[in-house]
Structures are given as C-alpha cells and as structure tokens.
Amino acid sequence: MAALAAAVPHGTWVTSVTGDIVYTNAPALQYIGRQGSPWESMVHPDDIETVRCDSAAACLEPAAYLAECRIERTDRSYRRHSVSFTPVCADDGRLEHWIVIATDIEKDAEVRRAEVEASHALKLESLGRLSAGLAHEINTPIQFVGDNTRFLAEAYRDMLDLLLVYRACMAPTTGEVNWDERIRRAQEAELKADIEYLAIEIPNAVSQSLEGTERVASLVRSMKSFSYKDSTEPAYADLNEAIRTTVTVARNEVKYVADVALHLGELPDVRCHLGDLNQVFLNLLVNAADALTDKDERGEIRISSETDGPAAVIRFSDNGPGIPEDIQQSIFEPFFTTKEIGKGTGQGLALARAVMEKHGGSIGVRSVIGEGTEFILRLPIDGKQNVSV
C-alpha cells in the first residue's frame, strides 16, 4: 500500500480507521501532517464536517468519498483542495485503512494561468518577430504601386498633351493650315510623348499595381486569419488553408534561407482551436527556418498533410543539421532551447505539445544528424480522443 501511495503525484496519506496518519508520501510532506497525528488536524476548522466519513458503512459498498476543503500547509496558509477518501477493506468486510489523496485546486488554476501567460508571451514574441517581416512584405508591393502611380500620373500628362495637339489639329479654326503641317505637328507630339513606349508600359504599370494591391490584401487577410481568436469551444476548420496562411505571414522569415514545398492532401475540416494550431504551425515553420540559417546552401522545408483513419496527419520537415538523439525528448520541455541566448524562449515546442494534448492529439519528432528533422502532428478529425503517433 505504501508503494502504491508513493507513486501518486499528489499529496497522499494512509490513515488508520480513526484518522491517524500511518504513511505520508513525498508530495504530502509539504503539508504539516506527519505519521501519528490526526489527518483532520490539517483541515480548516470550518471544513471539518465536510471531510468526515462514515467508517461503519465504508465497507458495505466500498467507494471513494469526494470533498473539497481547505488544507493547512507548512507556511501556515490554507489552500483549497479536492480530496478523495478511499476505504481499504479486509476480506471479512472490516475497514482497515483510508487512502486520502488531496489535489491542490488553486495550484492547478495557477498552472493553467501560467500556461495562458506563456502562450500569450509566445504570441507576443511571434508578433514582434513577424512584424518587421510583414512590414517589409507589405512595403515592397506598396513601393512599386507608388512608383507605378507616379509613372501613370506622368504618362497621363504626356497623353493629355498629345490629345490637346490632336484636338488642335482637328479644330475648325485651323482650317487654313494644310494637312501636311497638321500631320507634322501630330507626329512631333507623338515623338515627344514616346507613344510606343507608353502603349506598352501603361498596361504593365496598371497590371503590376493591381497585383501589388492584391498582394497587400492577401497579407492582410492572412494576418487576420492567423490572428483568429478562438472561442472557448472548438470548431471545424480547414487546416490546409491555415498552413497556407502561416506560410504567407512567415514568408519573410523563410524566403532568404529556404524554399517551402507544400504537399497538402485532401483533408476534411478538423474540429479544433484554430488560433492555437496557427501558433503551432508558425513555431514549427520558424524553427525549421532557424535550423537552416547556417546551411551552406539554400535549404528546403516540406509541409505535408494527409488523413490516416480518424486522424489528420501534418508533417513539417527540413534538410537542416538535425537534432542529436540524446536531446530529442528534451526539446519539448519548457525553457529548453538549442538556440543562442536571446534567439528563443524555449517555450515554442513545449506549448506545441500542450496544444496537441489539449486536442487529444500528439506531436513527435524524427531526426538524423546531417540529414534533417521532421515533426509529426496527429489530430483527431472529429475532436478530442486518444490518438497516438
């Protein structure tokens, strides 16, 4: 029984029938309860009645009894806990012991708050990193739209001057001017305007300007989609489109070091928290780009998607230096990073794993030194369930 209690990650005690503690596991040592003292001595006086069990009836229909109470800790503070009392009964139906397990409700809430804060910090980090690249991506088309607009303004003036010459040549008041002179004036105006050049370049400038404005609109749409605010409930979403959006908003992070190849198969909409998955996709894409930064030649990032039974499978792979086998499992631990100081918080992959677990999915890694790394995501298409890589 002691060995079983020792394996429980929460505060666990074994008590006698009368409530005296006979065993305390390691997590429970943070409380004041010790062997020999009554377990109730740790409970807030106002909560004593909520944790009293009927020992006489405990083994008639053995079942765990659940309660909430405030428990005193070594610093003399009280924290709210969820407590289960499980009777241990002899073969003849006598109660022998109670197993008491206390889960710190407030600590769980603090952990959840910390996860939310870490996720928020990571999104701010991503936003800061992407902002300069997005500004560059938007500035480039805006710049040639501006240049083309100035060219069109000048071309308009030249064409207007030419039109005015044409009108003057055709005006009735110029009837005394012979046609040879009129033709000479028109040809001279056409030469000055360089009409052949304008006839080619004006349509090109219009086409380029339309392309530039569509590029800006596409970036804005992608950023809006990437910044999608999840509701508290999951919803069905197109993950292939989410991947394309992520590649668009992160283009400036990737384009100087690698080509991105998309091999996206037929995927049904997946029930998920899209905002969280957008962040996971971004983390994996940027990590792949970072891994290829010091590569002698241009790298390649390959993103694929497919269905495997009830799951959607998404893979991010690169042909970078790879991850040593001895640290492959550590990369998912909070604050663990292989990047230089100031280049990463070590939260990206930890939160990626948390997001995948939240969805009932999984994230795995395969890597060979000198050949590259592949991250494999599996998500249940219809919502949370047990899915393994």
Sequence and secondary structure as in RCSB ss.txt:
>XXXX:A:sequence
MAALAAAVPHGTWVTSVTGDIVYTNAPALQYIGRQGSPWESMVHPDDIETVRCDSAAACLEPAAYLAECRIERTD
RSYRRHSVSFTPVCADDGRLEHWIVIATDIEKDAEVRRAEVEASHALKLESLGRLSAGLAHEINTPIQFVGDNTR
FLAEAYRDMLDLLLVYRACMAPTTGEVNWDERIRRAQEAELKADIEYLAIEIPNAVSQSLEGTERVASLVRSMKS
FSYKDSTEPAYADLNEAIRTTVTVARNEVKYVADVALHLGELPDVRCHLGDLNQVFLNLLVNAADALTDKDERGE
IRISSETDGPAAVIRFSDNGPGIPEDIQQSIFEPFFTTKEIGKGTGQGLALARAVMEKHGGSIGVRSVIGEGTEF
ILRLPIDGKQNVSV
>XXXX:A:secstr
 HHHHHT SSEEEEE TTSBEEEE GGGGGBS  TTSBGGGGB GGGGGGG   TTTTTTS   EEEEEEEEBTT
S EEEEEEEEEEEE TTS EEEEEEEEEEHHHHHHHHHHHHHHHHHHHHHHHHHHHHHHHHHHHHHHHHHHHHHH
HHHHHHHHHHHHHHHHHHHHSGGGTTS HHHHHHHHHHHHHHHTHHHHHHHHHHHHHHHHHHHHHHHHHHHHHHH
HT    SS EEE HHHHHHHHHHHTHHHHTTTEEEEEEE     EEE HHHHHHHHHHHHHHHHHHTTT SS EE
EEEEEEEETTEEEEEEEE SS   GGGTTGGGSTT   S TTS  S HHHHHHHHHHHTT EEEEEEETTTEEEE
EEEEETTS      
